[in-house]
Structure formats: structure tokens, C-alpha cells
């Protein structure tokens, strides 16, 4: 029994070491206040970014991502759709803002940073987990976010329920 316990502890220590070494990227909530980005500023300056969204179609977005164009770094995505107009972006942002709170999930703006703390862009979502991996030293991959929390967790289409009344 002691032999198995020792192996388990060594395995967990090795896994923790690898997790620390393979830090793919980080995300953190953008602080509120003057001098920090906010969703209104990003939306107003949307042409300064490559803007994409993920989710269950444009009527049920899970996230809107603002990738910086000015830094020589890139965010790679799969199954994200490009936002082509300010009207489409405004509709996506309003949809995420009105999703309401589902448990601990509520709309907020995150910074997406690489392992060297380089700012790749911003993500507006009600989720609290963003999965990323580094492809090379200048490219960060952001995984798909298929459903907004209100659909994924309780299965109710609360946005349509509100508009149908």
C-alpha cells in the first residue's frame, strides 16, 4: 500500500511540475476604472481589432474576442466567426450582456495573455474559463466556446423566452 501511495504522490508532483512548465496562456478579468479597457471602448474602436465570436450562432453568442492587430502576434481559432459590421458587434455584445447571471457566470471582459505576459487581446463572455495553447512563440490558440452558459447549464433559452412575451 505504501508503494502505491508513494507512486501516486510522485505522479502528482510530476504533473504539477509539468503544468507549471507548460503554461499556455493566461486570462484575467480586466480591472474596472480609468486607464483600463472596457467593452464600450472596444466596441467603439472595433476596427482596430480582428473581432470574432463563438457560440451557438449569432443569436446565442458565448464570447466575443478582440484580437490586437498592431503587435505582430496572432490568435488562432477554429469554429469562430468573423464580425463584419459594428451593428453585428453591437447585437452580439448586447446579447451577452442580457444573458444574466447563471450561477457564478455573468458577463465580463477578460485580457488574454501569452506565457510571457504579452497582451494578445480581449474576450467578452459570461464563462469564467478560457482554454488556450501556444502554437509557436507568436501564436496563441483559443479553443471554441460552443454554448453560452444559460443554454449549456440549464438548457433553457431564456433570451427567446423573454422576447416571445
Residue, then its C-alpha position, 0 to 999 in steps of 0.5 A: x500500500x505504501x508503494x502505491x501511495x508513494x507512486x501516486x504522490x510522485x505522479x502528482x508532483x510530476x504533473x504539477x511540475x509539468x503544468x507549471x512548465x507548460x503554461x499556455x496562456x493566461x486570462x484575467x478579468x480586466x480591472x474596472x476604472x480609468x486607464x483600463x479597457x472596457x467593452x464600450x471602448x472596444x466596441x467603439x474602436x472595433x476596427x482596430x481589432x480582428x473581432x470574432x465570436x463563438x457560440x451557438x450562432x449569432x443569436x446565442x453568442x458565448x464570447x466575443x474576442x478582440x484580437x490586437x492587430x498592431x503587435x505582430x502576434x496572432x490568435x488562432x481559432x477554429x469554429x469562430x466567426x468573423x464580425x463584419x459590421x459594428x451593428x453585428x458587434x453591437x447585437x452580439x455584445x448586447x446579447x451577452x450582456x442580457x444573458x444574466x447571471x447563471x450561477x457564478x457566470x455573468x458577463x465580463x471582459x477578460x485580457x488574454x495573455x501569452x506565457x510571457x505576459x504579452x497582451x494578445x487581446x480581449x474576450x467578452x463572455x459570461x464563462x469564467x474559463x478560457x482554454x488556450x495553447x501556444x502554437x509557436x512563440x507568436x501564436x496563441x490558440x483559443x479553443x471554441x466556446x460552443x454554448x453560452x452558459x444559460x443554454x449549456x447549464x440549464x438548457x433553457x433559452x431564456x433570451x427567446x423566452x423573454x422576447x416571445x412575451 
